[in-house]
Amino acid sequence: MLSASLAWKLFWRDWKSGELRVLIFALWVAIGGLTAVTLLVDRIDRGMTKEAAQVLGADRIVSGPRPIKPEIKAYALSQGLTVSDLLWFSSVAVAGSEFELATVRAVDDAFPLAGDLAIADKPFTEGTATQGAPKSGEVWLSSRLLALLKIEVGGSLQIGVSQFKVAGVITQEPGGSSFFNFSPTILMNLADVPATKIVQPGSRLNYRLAISGDENSLQNFDQWVKDQLDNSERLIGAASGAPQIGSALGKAKNYLNLSGILGLILGGIAIAIAANRYATRHFDHSALLRCMGLRKNQVVITFCLVLLLAGLLGSLLGGITGYFINELLIQSLSDLLPEQVPPPRVASFLINLATGLTVLLGFALPALIRIRSVQPMRILRRDLTPMSMSGWMTVVIAIVTLAVILYWYANNWTLVLSVILGGCLLVAVCLGCSLVLLSLAKRLAQKRSISMRFGIEHLRRHKGASLIQITAFGLTLTLIATIFLMRNELIADWQAQLPEEAPNHFMVNIRPEEVAALNEQFEQLSIKASHVFPMVRGRVVALNEQDPKDYLGENSRGHNSLRRELNLTWASEFPEANTLLSGEWQMAPAENPVISIEQEMAERLNLTLGDSMTFNIAGDEITATIESIRKVEWDSFQPNFYVIFNDQALQKFPSTYITSFYLSPDRKLVLNDLVQAFPTVSIIELDLILSEVRKVLDKASLAVEVVLIFVVLAGLAVLFATTRATLDEKLYESALLKTLGANRAFVRKTTLVEYWLLGLLAGILAAIASEGLAFVLYEYVFKMTPQWHWWLWLGAPLAGMLLVVPAGGLGNRKVFSLPPITLLNEH
């Protein structure tokens, strides 16, 4: 009780005197930025995921070759979720003398649960938004299928043994666009399926249960249903159902999580510096309390309670500020953000409050332990400064605190370890390089003005404090530079993978004799198309002349390529949207086949250059040696392959060809010409997926821009706390200099020289560390090609000086203005 009462009095006194304001301000900025970032990340992430579900047609899809278990649908309904029954199968559609293989989607009246279904009266025109299934006895057809069957709306076609009236044309369909959907589409009423008598024992069917609803219910469903699915069933979400959107969302979430993590680290650094200054200034108070009879533990508990009160105040202020900033951003950016941005979750505030207190105690613990060690004798001998904790112990406490909190937020050990190792690398570089740089600075300043020599010599005399400042400034600049690099490279990567004229149509099932005519047709119609690739189907049957199960052991199921047939191709030219990682691209015709394989496939199958793979193609086996390994941009909307053979290696096998091309919306009728010229070719329209990916990328880019602002603000808090940490020493030294005859201009100039040099050294170190940290993040987190940033080596030192020098000048205004007698009386 005594500790609580005393702690309140100390807190109130320190608040009025300004002792706690720096610490509370640092915590306020850290938690305010963290709250705004986490709320923004969470709400935009949930909003973008919800919006991306429009491509899938629902929030979740349970898919399998047999009817979905009734208990799954019952549980979904019990959770308040909306459901829709779907059945997909392939069938030949017949109209008069014309027939065509089509993908039939039988739907109920709840279809679609997400996205827009549009039906028109004529092909390739703008349709009317529609909800539900066609009337019984009627069907809706894709525009291509009308042209292939040579019928019009109002005509009839046969599916199975039943006749149906063509009641409309599908111009937009959620869940219908897919890279693997090679056949044109028919939408029919689910109730009409039995009459077709297509569903027979042994039929290849895809039963689907579409599910949509609120987030909590969906999460409960996800957890429950995983144990209910067998090996043939899948639970599909927006990311897995639309891989291109999933890739964009994944990179955006990683960046936003990284931004929140780095902002939190900056806040922790500011708190550690402010807490250390607070403890140092209270050594005398601790000694006085010991003289009045308090034991060591009571003193520590008292000051812990003081910091706890400060932490609660700072965290509450930060949480409230972050909430209002987040709401302001959501309102001001409403036109650019997802259409439905979910409300903030109460749990986020509680987590951020707990985070603020954890960061405060974790980073302030070394300083509090020093307070515990203050001896009562310090009342008479002020030189009895308590020993600080072991440097290793301080580092361990800081790293453990960071690791726990960072994993709590990011849930990604790779991201957390990358950040921590990068920070440790910077600290190590600072300790090793700062002394060298300070020594070089002294030599360069020997013939300079006395104020410059004095400022540099002051840094050398106080090496410990200088190293702390360089480390703090360097970490701040490193984290800001890393976020800036990630922002630029991530947006550039998105723009590169999805240019304005990215392919939005695929053509498959092209016969070899049609390739030349198709290229000629593309040229006549001024259509921009990618390379036309041959394609055969083959299954992996051996790795290095061993059965895959024997070669990989328990990991034989680690890659989907072992469970299905692969699309194989051959080429002499290096494909677009690929990067050669190792080996050589020597794909000329040869007696012994060679292959180039995709990077992740090589890693999962434990293959490297010189290893061999054996494929079964149409009953024949062919063995090839791995000549090169490629990185493939799967979300580039280009034809891509896991395995590419050397030129003509598979020419003896029956093959079809595949290509992709861009067609602007106002030229959609050109598809009719292509269908008429090549009636056996299938055209896959990807406009819906492409449109949704662009929307997700635009909104993710905006979130990236906003988050960068908070990281910079957190960095400024570190600069402010660092300059305040050395304020007492500078006040005393400036008083001595003024007493000895130095004028105000000299004191100002020597102080600014110190910060000029600190900013320069911190910028150099930040350039080194941010390049290393960015390399790790590019390679292992964002899966991007690392790049060298020459401008960083000029920009980081310049930014260091532009940030540190003004911060030092503002933080030391009292040093310049107060008369020496006042300063000496205070000290």
N, C-alpha and C positions, 0 to 999 in steps of 0.2 A: 504493500500500500504506500509505504514511504517512497519507493522508487517511482511509482506512478505519479504521485503528487509532485515530487521533485522534477520528474521528467517534463511534466506539463509546464511548470514554472520556467525551466531552462528553455523549453521550446518557445514559450511566449517571449521570453527575454531575447533569445537569439533571432526570433522573427522580427521583433521591433528594431534590433540593432543591425539587421541585414546579414547576419552570419549564415542563415539557412537559405537565403534567397537564391544564391547561385545554385545550390544543390537542388532546391525545389524547381527552379527554372529548368535545369538540365533534365530532371525527371519529367517535368511538364512537357517539354519539347519532345523527349524520347517517347513517352507514352501517347502524347497527342499525335505525333507522326505515325507511331505504330498502330494506334486505333484507327486513324483515318485510312492508313494503307490496308490493314487487315479487313476493315469493313468494305473498302472499295474492292479489294481482291475477291473477298467472299461473295459480295453481291454481284459484281460483274461476272465472276466465274459461274455462279449459279444462273444468272440471267443468260449468259452466252450458251451455257449447256442446254438451258431450256429452249433457247431459240434454235440451237443446232438440231434439236429433236424434230424440227419441222422437216428436215431432210429425211429422217427415219420414218416419220408419220406417227410417232408416239414417243413417250419418254423411255419405255422399255419394250422389248420384244422377246417373248419366249418362243423359241423355234425348235422344231424337231420333225422327224419323218413319220411320226405317229400322232394321233390326236392328243392334244395337251391334256394332262391329267386334270380331272374335274376339281380336285382339291386345290390345285394352283389357282384356278379361276375363282374358286370360292374364297380362298384366303385374300386374294386381291380385292374382291368385293367387300370383304369384312373390314379391310383397311380403308374403305371409302374411296378406292381407286376406280377409275372408269376403264372398262375393258372392251375389246372388239375382237371377234373371231375372224381369222383369215385363213385361206387355203391357196397355196401357189402350186401350180403344176404346168407341165408343158403338154400341148395338144395341137393337132393339126386342125386349122380352121379352113373350111371349104366354102367357097362361094361360086356356084356354077361349075365351070371347068377349072377354076383357079383354086389352088390350095397353098397354105403356108404354115410353117411351124411357128407357134406363138406361145408366149407365156401368159397363162390364164391366172388372174388374181380374183378369186371369189371372196367377196367382202360382205359384211352385214351393214345394217343401217347406222351403226355408230361410226363407221369409217368416214374420214380419217380423224384420229384423236389429236393430231397436231399437223400443222401445215395446211396448205390450200389445195383442194381438188377443183380443177377448172374444166368445164365441158363446153364445147363449141358445136356449131352446126356444120362448119366446114374445116378442112384440114389447114393447119399452120396459121390459124387466126386466133385472136384473143378470145378466151373462153369466159364463161360465167361461173363464179364461185358456187360450188355444189357440196352438199353434205349428204352422206348416205350412199346406198348401193343403187344400181339401176333397178327399175321395176322388174318384177318377175317376167321372164320371157324376152327381156331386152338386154343388150350389151353395149358397152362403150369401147371404141377401138382407138388405138394410137394412129396418128396421121399416116405413118409409114405403112401400116397394115392395110388401110383403105386403098392406098396406091398399089400395094402388092396384089391384093385380091381384086382390084379393078371394080370396086363397088362404091356406092355413095351412101350418105346418111339416109335411112329409110329402107335400105336394102336388107337382105337376109343372109345369114351364113349358118353353117352347120358346125356344131361342136359335139363330138361324140355322136350320139344318135338323135340329138335334139336340134331343132331349128330356132334361131334367135333373130330378133329384129335389131338392126344397128340404129340405136337411138341417139348417138352423139359421138363426138371426137374428143379424145383426151388431149388437152393442151398443157396441163400441169398436173402432176401426180406425186404427192409425197411418198417416199419409200420406194419409188419405182426406178430411180436412176441408179445404175450400178455398173462397175467395170465388167462384171461377170454376167450381166443380163444381155445376152446377145440377140434375143428374139423380141419382136414387137409385142405390144401388150394388149390384152383384152381384160376389161373389168366386167364381172358378172355378179349376179346376186348369189350369195352363198346357198340360199334355199334351192337354187336351180341345179346345183351340182349332181344330186342323186339322179335326176332325170337324164343326164348325159350318159350315165353308166360308164363313165371313164374311170371312176375309183373302183379298182378291182384288186384282189390280192396280188402283191408284187408290184403295184404301181409306184412310181417314184413321185412322192408327194412331199410338200413342205407345209406342215401345219404351223400356224402362228397365232399367238395370243398377244395382241397389242395392249399396252397398259399405260395410263397416264394419270397424274394426280399431283398432290402436294409433296414437297421434298421429304418430310418426315415419314410419310406413309410409304414412299418409294424406297427410302433407306431401310425401313422395316421389312419391306417385301424382298429387297436384295439380300438381306441377311438370312431370311427364312428360306427363300427359294433355292439357294445354293445347295442345300442338302437334299433337295427334292429332285434335282435334275440328274438324269443318267448320262452316260458317255455320248449318246447321240443327240442330246438336247443342249441348247445354248441360251444364255441370257445376253441379249444385245442391248447396249446403251447407245447414246448419241455418238460417243467417240468411236466405239468399236463398229457401229453400223455405218458410219461415214468416216473412214480412216483419214481422209484429207482434213476434215474438220477436227478430228481427234488429234492429229499432229499439230495443227495450229493452236488448239486449246492447250495441249501439253506444253508447248514452248512458252506460251503466254503465262500459264500458271507457274512454270519454273522461274521465269523472269520476275514475276510479281512477288513470289515467295522469296526470291533472292533479294529483291529490293527491301522487303520487310525485314529480312535477316540483317542486312547491312545497316539499315537505319537503327535497328535495335543495338547492334554492336557499337555504333557511334554514340548512341545514348548511354550505353554501359561505360564507354571510355570517359565521357563527360562526367558521369556520376562518380566514377572511381577517382578522378582528379579532384572534383569538388569535395568528396567525402574525405580525402586525404588532407586537403587544406583545412576542412572543418576540424578534423581530429588534431592536427598540429596546433591550431589556434586554441584548443581546449586542454592542452597539457596542464597549464597552470590551474584551470578549474578542477581537473581531475585530482591534482595534488592537494588542492584545498579541501576537496571532499574527503580525501583519505585522511587528512589531518583532523577532520571533524568526526572521524570514527567510522566511515563507510569502508566496507571490505572491497577487495578488488572486483569480485563478482557483482556486488551491488552497483559499483561505479559503471561496469560494463552494461548491466541491465538498464541502468538509468539512461545512458547514452543510446542504447539500442531502442529504447522506447521513444526517445527524442527523434531518432531517425525513422522509426516506424510511423510516428505522427507526420513527419515530413513526407514520408513515402505515400501515406494515405492521401495527404493533401495534394501532392504532385500528381499521383496516379488518377485521383478523381478529377482534378482540373484537366489533365491530359485526356482522360476518357471523354469528358463533356466537350472539350474543344474539338477532339477528333471526330466526335459524332456530328457536331454542327458543321464542321468543315466538309465531312463526307456528304451530309445532306445538301449543302450548298453546291458541291460538285455534281451530285446526282441531278439536282434541279437545273443547274446551268448547262449541263451536258446532256440533257434528256433526249435531244434530237439525234445525238450520235451514239448513245448507249443502247443496249438491248431494249426492245419495246417493253418488256416486263421485267423490271428490276426488283427482285424480292426485297422485303424489309430486312433491316439488320436483326441479328439474333441476339437475345439477351446474354446468351452464354459468351459471346465475344467480349462483352464489357467485363464480365467476371474474370475471364481468362486474362485480359489485358491488365486488370487491377492486380491479379496475382502475379503477373509477369513483372509489373513495376516494382512490387515489393521484393520479389526474388532477385531481380537485377540489383536493386539497391543494397540488399544484404550481402549478396554474393560479391559485389565489387567494393563494398565498404568494409567487409570483414577484416582485411588486413589492417586498415586504419583503426578499427575498433579494438583490435587486439593490442595495438600500440598504446591506446588509452589505458587499457587494463594494466600495462606494465609501468605506468608512471609512478615514481616513488614520492612519498610525502616530502622528502628532503628537497625536492625541486622548488619548494617555496623559498628556500634560502639560496639554492644553487640552481639557477635557470639553465646552466649548461648540462644538467643531468637529463639529457634527451633519451627517452626509451628506445631500445633497439627495435628495429623493424623486423618483420617476419623474414624468414628465409626467402630469398628470391624465388627459389623453386616452388616453395609452398604457395606463394602469392600467385605464381603462374598457374599452378595446378588448380587452385580455387577458381581463378578466372576462367580457365578452359573448361572445367567441369560445369560451372554455371552456364557458360555459353552453350556448351554441347547439349545440355539438358533442355534449355529454352529453345534453342534453334531447332532441335529435332521435334520438339513439341509443336512448333509452328510449321516447319517444312515437311516433316515426315519423310525425309529423303536424306539418308546417311551420306550419299555421294555429295550432295549439295553442302551439307553441314561440314563434312571433312574437308571439302575443297576450300571453304571459307576459312576454317580454323587453320589449316595448313598454310594457306596463303598469308594469313595474319602472322603466324609464327615465323614464316619466312621473312616477312617484312621486319619483324622485331630483330631477328638474327642479323639481317642485313644492316639495320640501323646501328646495332651495337658494334659491328665490325667496320662499317664504312664511315660512320659519323666522325670518329677520331681522325681518320685519314683526311676526310674533307675539311675538318676544322684546322688541321695542320696545314693543308694546302691554302686555306683561306688566310691564315696568318702570314704565309710567305707572300701571297699576292697583295696583302694590305700593308706591307712594310714601307712602301713609298707613298702611301695614301695619307689622308688627313688624320690628325690626332683623334678626332671623334670616331673615325672608322676603326683605327687601330685599337682604341679603347673598347669599343663595342665588341670587336672580335675577341680581344683578350679576356673580356668579361665572360664570354661563352666558354673559353678554354679553362678559366679558373673554376667555373662551376660545371664541370663535365657531367656530373650526375644529373643535375637539373636540365642541362642542355640536351642530354640524350633522351630524357623523358619528354621534353617538348618536341624534339625532332620526331620521336616515335609517335607521339599523339598527332602531330600535324601530318606526318607521313601516312599513318593509318587513315586519317580523315581523307586526305587527297587520294589515296589508293582506292578506297571504297567508292568515293564519288566518281573517280575516273573509270573504275570497273563498271559501275552502273551505266555511265555514259557510253562506254564502249559497247556494252551489251545492248543498250537501247539502239545505237546506230546500226550495229551489225545485224541485230535481230530483225529490225524493220527492213534493212537492205536485203536480208535473206528472204524475207517474205515477199518483197517486191520482185526479187529475182526469180523466185520459184513460181510466181503467179503474175506474169506481166499482163498488160492490157489485152493482148491478143493470145492469151493462153488457149490451147486446144480445148474446145467444148463439145467435140463430137469424136467418137471412135468408129472406125469401119473395120469389121471383122468378117471372117469367112470369105475373103477375097481369093479367087482361084488364081493360080500362077499365070495363066494365059490372059488374065484381066489386068495385071499390074501395069503393063505399058499403056494400055488404053485409059486406065484410071489416072495415071500421072498426066497424060495428055488432057484428060477432062479437067483435072485440077488447074492446069495451066490456062485452059480456055476460059474457065469460070473465075480465074484470079483468086483461087482459094489457097491460103497458106497452110500447107500440110507438112507433117513430120516425115521422117524416113519410113518407107514401107518395109516392114520386117516379115520374113517368112516365119512360120510357127508350126511346130509339131509337138505332139504330146508324148511324154516319156516319164517313167517312174525310176527313182533311184533304187538300185538293187544291190549295190556293193560299194564300199568305201575302202580304198587301198586293197582291193581284192578280198575283202572280208564282208560277211553279212553285217549290215548296219547295227543289228542288235548285239553282235559279238564285238564290233569295233567300238561302239559307244557305251555298251553296258546299260546301266539304268538310265542313262541320258538319251537313249534311242528315241524317246518321244519328245525330245526337247525342241524339235523343229517340225513345222507343218509339212515341209517338203518330203518327209519320209512317209506321210500318211495319205498322200494324194499324188496324182499325176501332175507334172510340171509343164508349163509352156516353155519349150526350148526353141532357140533360134540360132542362126549363124550370121556372121557379119564380118566384113573386112574393115569398115570404118568404125571409129569409136563412137558410141551412141551419146546423144545429148542427155543432159540431166544425170550424168555419171561422172565420177572422179576416180582416176586410177590411183590406187593406194600403194600397191606393190607389184613387182613383176614388170613384164613388158607386153605391150599390145602388138603381138606378132601373129596376126590372124589370117595370113595368106593360106591358100590351099596347101595341104600337106598330107603325106601318106599316113602319119599317125595323128589322130585328132588331138587338138588341145582346146582348153576351155578357159573362160574367164568367169569367176563366180562372185556373187555379192558378199560384202564384208560380214554381215551378221550371220549369213548362212555358213560361211567358213568358220566363224567362231563357234557356233552352236554344234557344228558337225566335227569340230576339232580337226580342221583341214588347213593346210598351208601350201605354199608353192612347191610344186613337184609331186604332190599327192595325186592320187587318181580316183575317179568316180566312174561307176558303171551304170548305164541306163538301159532299161528295157523299152524299146520303141517298136510298137506293132509286132511284138513277138521276137524281135531280134535284139541282141545285146551289143552295146558299143561302149568301149572304155576310152576315156580321155584323160590327159594329164593337165593339172591346173597350171596355167601359164601366167595368170594375173588375178588380182583381187580388186574389186571395184566397190566404191560407195555409190549407192543408188538413191536418188531423190524420188521416193515413191509417190510423193504428193505433188509431182510436177505436171501431172496430166499428160505425160508422154508415155508411149509404149515402153515398158521396162521389163526386164527378165532377171531371174535369179542366175541363170546359166546361159552363156553365149558361147557357141562353138565357133571354130575358125571357119573361114569362108568355104562353102560348098560341102562341109563335112557331113551334113545331114540331107544332102540333095536327093539321095536315093529313096528317102522316105516320103510318103504322101504328105503334102503340107498345104496350108492355107496361109494367107498373108493378113497383116494387121497394120493399121496406121491411125493417126489422129489428125484433126484439122480444126481450124477456127472458122466459124461462120457467124457473122454479126446477126442480131435479131431481125433486122429488116430484110435479110436475105434468106429467111427460112424456107421460102418456096423453092429455092435451089435444090433442097433435099428431094423434091419430087423428080427433078431431072436426073439426079444421081440414082434414085431408086429405079426409075424407068430404064436407065442405061445399064444398070447392074442389078437386076432383080433378085439375084441370089445373095447379094451382099447385105449384111446386117449393119445398121447404123444405130449407134448408142448415143443418145442425147444426154449431156451432162450439165446442161445449163443451170438446173436447180442446185446441184452440188456446188458448182463453180460460184454461183451467186451467194450461197450461204457462206462458203469459205471466204469470199471477199468481205462480206459483212463482219464475220468473226475477226478477220485480220485487221480491218479498219478500227474496230472497237478495241481490240487488244492493243493496237498501236497507240490509241488514245490513252488507255490505261497506263501504258509504259511511260508516256510523257508526263502524266499527272504524278505518278509514283516518284519519278526522278526529282520533282520539286521537294518532296518530303525528305528525301535522302540528303539533299543539299542543306535544308534547314537543320537537320540533325547534325550535319557537319559543322555548321556555324555555331551550334551549341557547344561542340567540342572546342572550337577555337576560343570561344568566350570563356569557358571554364579553364582552359589552359593558361590564358593570359591572366586570369584572376588568381591562379594558383601561385604565381611568382610575384604577385602584387606587393606583399608585405616586404619581401627582400628588396624590391626595387624602390619602394618608398624610403626605406632606411638608407640605401646607398645614394639615392638622389639627394637626401638631406645632407649627407656627408659631403657630396660633391658641391652642393650649393654653399655650404659652410666654408669650404676651401676656396670659394671664389668662382666656381663654374656658373655660367648664366643658364637661363631656362632653355635657350636655343641649343646649347651644347648638350644638355641632358636629353632634350627631345631627339637630337640627331643621333646620339650614341644608342639610345633605346631603339629607335627605328632601324638603325644599322643591324642590331641584334635580330630583330624580327625579319628584316630583309634577308639576312643570311639563313635564318631558320627556315623561312619560306623556300629559299632556293634549294637548300639541302633536302628538305622534306619533299620538294617536287621531284628532285633527281631520284630519290629513293622510291617515291611513289611510281615513277615511270618504270623502274625495274620490277617492282612487286606487282603492279597492275598488269604488266605484260605476262608475267608468270601465272598470275591468278586467272587472267582471261584465257590463257592457253588451256589450263585445266578445265575451266568451265565450258569452253568451246568443245573440247575433245570428249569430255565424259558426261556432261549434263545436257547441253543443248544439241549435241551431235552435229556441230557445224565445223567447217574447215578453219583451223587457226590462221590468223593473219598477223603480219607485222605492221605496227602502227608507228611509222617514223615521226609523224606529227606529235605523238604523245611525248616524245623526248624533248620537244621544244615547248609544248603546251603545258605540261605538268609543272615544270619549274616556274614558268610565267604565272600560271594559276596560283601556285603556292605563294608567290610574292604578292599577287593582287589580293589574295584572301587574308594572308597572315599579317601583312604590314598594316592595313587598315584596322584589323581586329586588335593588333597590339597597340596602335595609336589610341583607339577608343577605350580599350581596357586600362590604359595607363594615364588617362587624363588627370587623375588625381596626383600622379607623380610629377607631372609638369606644372601644375597650378599651385599646389599647397606650398606655403613658405616653410623653410627648414626648421624653424623653432616649433611649429605645430607638429611636424613629422617626428622630430626627436622627442617631444613630450609624449606622443602616442606610443613610441617604442622605447 
